[in-house]
Amino acid sequence: MEALYLYPWAAPLLVGIAILSLIGTYISFKQEKYLLMMSMGITQTLISTFLVTGAAPVLFGVGLTQIYLGVVNVKRVKAVRHE
């Protein structure tokens, strides 16, 4: 948190990365690349810890939801392939 005060360019950069990861998540979900969706969720969860104020709780929740959906869909795809 203190680093955001020392480096004023860090907060907009983190917000930009969060927005790009949201767009990447949508694209990876449409292309059924669930491991990529999980990695984007992890990225968003980590970014939300640095952005303590504002939309951080929402970003944290979206990141956890993406991780969960990625795990469920990866298991579903593996189960379908084995049958």
Phi and psi restraints in degrees (value plus and minus 20) as a CYANA .aco file:
   2 GLU   PHI     -88.0   -48.0
   2 GLU   PSI     -49.3    -9.3
   3 ALA   PHI     -84.8   -44.8
   3 ALA   PSI     -49.6    -9.6
   4 LEU   PHI     -87.7   -47.7
   4 LEU   PSI     -48.6    -8.6
   5 TYR   PHI     -97.9   -57.9
   5 TYR   PSI     -54.2   -14.2
   6 LEU   PHI     -94.6   -54.6
   6 LEU   PSI     -55.4   -15.4
   7 TYR   PHI    -139.2   -99.2
   7 TYR   PSI      75.4   115.4
   8 PRO   PHI     -87.7   -47.7
   8 PRO   PSI     -36.9     3.1
   9 TRP   PHI    -102.0   -62.0
   9 TRP   PSI     -30.6     9.4
  10 ALA   PHI     -92.1   -52.1
  10 ALA   PSI     -59.7   -19.7
  11 ALA   PHI     -84.5   -44.5
  11 ALA   PSI     -67.9   -27.9
  12 PRO   PHI     -83.3   -43.3
  12 PRO   PSI     -53.1   -13.1
  13 LEU   PHI     -84.9   -44.9
  13 LEU   PSI     -63.0   -23.0
  14 LEU   PHI     -85.7   -45.7
  14 LEU   PSI     -57.9   -17.9
  15 VAL   PHI     -85.8   -45.8
  15 VAL   PSI     -60.8   -20.8
  16 GLY   PHI     -82.6   -42.6
  16 GLY   PSI     -62.0   -22.0
  17 ILE   PHI     -84.9   -44.9
  17 ILE   PSI     -58.9   -18.9
  18 ALA   PHI     -83.3   -43.3
  18 ALA   PSI     -62.5   -22.5
  19 ILE   PHI     -85.9   -45.9
  19 ILE   PSI     -63.0   -23.0
  20 LEU   PHI     -83.9   -43.9
  20 LEU   PSI     -55.6   -15.6
  21 SER   PHI     -91.8   -51.8
  21 SER   PSI     -50.9   -10.9
  22 LEU   PHI     -84.9   -44.9
  22 LEU   PSI     -62.6   -22.6
  23 ILE   PHI     -85.1   -45.1
  23 ILE   PSI     -62.8   -22.8
  24 GLY   PHI     -83.5   -43.5
  24 GLY   PSI     -54.5   -14.5
  25 THR   PHI     -85.2   -45.2
  25 THR   PSI     -63.5   -23.5
  26 TYR   PHI     -81.2   -41.2
  26 TYR   PSI     -64.7   -24.7
  27 ILE   PHI     -85.7   -45.7
  27 ILE   PSI     -62.6   -22.6
  28 SER   PHI     -87.4   -47.4
  28 SER   PSI     -52.6   -12.6
  29 PHE   PHI     -88.4   -48.4
  29 PHE   PSI     -61.3   -21.3
  30 LYS   PHI     -85.9   -45.9
  30 LYS   PSI     -53.0   -13.0
  31 GLN   PHI    -110.8   -70.8
  31 GLN   PSI     -16.4    23.6
  32 GLU   PHI      38.6    78.6
  32 GLU   PSI      22.3    62.3
  33 LYS   PHI    -126.1   -86.1
  33 LYS   PSI      65.0   105.0
  34 TYR   PHI     -96.8   -56.8
  34 TYR   PSI     -48.1    -8.1
  35 LEU   PHI     -87.4   -47.4
  35 LEU   PSI     -56.3   -16.3
  36 LEU   PHI     -86.7   -46.7
  36 LEU   PSI     -57.1   -17.1
  37 MET   PHI     -84.9   -44.9
  37 MET   PSI     -58.3   -18.3
  38 MET   PHI     -85.1   -45.1
  38 MET   PSI     -60.8   -20.8
  39 SER   PHI     -87.5   -47.5
  39 SER   PSI     -54.3   -14.3
  40 MET   PHI     -87.3   -47.3
  40 MET   PSI     -56.7   -16.7
  41 GLY   PHI     -85.1   -45.1
  41 GLY   PSI     -59.3   -19.3
  42 ILE   PHI     -84.7   -44.7
  42 ILE   PSI     -61.6   -21.6
  43 THR   PHI     -80.1   -40.1
  43 THR   PSI     -65.0   -25.0
  44 GLN   PHI     -86.6   -46.6
  44 GLN   PSI     -56.7   -16.7
  45 THR   PHI     -85.3   -45.3
  45 THR   PSI     -61.4   -21.4
  46 LEU   PHI     -88.0   -48.0
  46 LEU   PSI     -59.4   -19.4
  47 ILE   PHI     -84.6   -44.6
  47 ILE   PSI     -57.0   -17.0
  48 SER   PHI     -85.0   -45.0
  48 SER   PSI     -42.8    -2.8
  49 THR   PHI     -91.8   -51.8
  49 THR   PSI     -46.7    -6.7
  50 PHE   PHI    -105.1   -65.1
  50 PHE   PSI     -50.3   -10.3
  51 LEU   PHI    -114.3   -74.3
  51 LEU   PSI      62.0   102.0
  52 VAL   PHI     -89.6   -49.6
  52 VAL   PSI     -55.7   -15.7
  53 THR   PHI    -121.7   -81.7
  53 THR   PSI     145.7   185.7
  54 GLY   PHI      66.2   106.2
  54 GLY   PSI    -147.1  -107.1
  55 ALA   PHI    -113.6   -73.6
  55 ALA   PSI      -3.6    36.4
  56 ALA   PHI     -80.8   -40.8
  56 ALA   PSI     -62.5   -22.5
  57 PRO   PHI     -83.3   -43.3
  57 PRO   PSI     -56.0   -16.0
  58 VAL   PHI     -87.7   -47.7
  58 VAL   PSI     -63.2   -23.2
  59 LEU   PHI     -84.0   -44.0
  59 LEU   PSI     -57.6   -17.6
  60 PHE   PHI     -83.6   -43.6
  60 PHE   PSI     -65.0   -25.0
  61 GLY   PHI     -84.6   -44.6
  61 GLY   PSI     -60.9   -20.9
  62 VAL   PHI     -85.7   -45.7
  62 VAL   PSI     -60.3   -20.3
  63 GLY   PHI     -82.7   -42.7
  63 GLY   PSI     -64.4   -24.4
  64 LEU   PHI     -85.0   -45.0
  64 LEU   PSI     -57.7   -17.7
  65 THR   PHI     -84.7   -44.7
  65 THR   PSI     -59.2   -19.2
  66 GLN   PHI     -86.6   -46.6
  66 GLN   PSI     -59.2   -19.2
  67 ILE   PHI     -83.0   -43.0
  67 ILE   PSI     -65.3   -25.3
  68 TYR   PHI     -82.6   -42.6
  68 TYR   PSI     -67.0   -27.0
  69 LEU   PHI     -84.2   -44.2
  69 LEU   PSI     -55.6   -15.6
  70 GLY   PHI     -84.5   -44.5
  70 GLY   PSI     -63.4   -23.4
  71 VAL   PHI     -84.7   -44.7
  71 VAL   PSI     -65.0   -25.0
  72 VAL   PHI     -83.4   -43.4
  72 VAL   PSI     -64.3   -24.3
  73 ASN   PHI     -91.9   -51.9
  73 ASN   PSI     -53.3   -13.3
  74 VAL   PHI     -84.8   -44.8
  74 VAL   PSI     -62.9   -22.9
  75 LYS   PHI     -85.5   -45.5
  75 LYS   PSI     -57.3   -17.3
  76 ARG   PHI     -87.0   -47.0
  76 ARG   PSI     -62.3   -22.3
  77 VAL   PHI     -86.4   -46.4
  77 VAL   PSI     -60.3   -20.3
  78 LYS   PHI     -85.6   -45.6
  78 LYS   PSI     -57.8   -17.8
  79 ALA   PHI     -87.4   -47.4
  79 ALA   PSI     -57.9   -17.9
  80 VAL   PHI     -89.7   -49.7
  80 VAL   PSI     -57.5   -17.5
  81 ARG   PHI     -88.6   -48.6
  81 ARG   PSI     -50.7   -10.7
  82 HIS   PHI     -98.6   -58.6
  82 HIS   PSI     -38.4     1.6
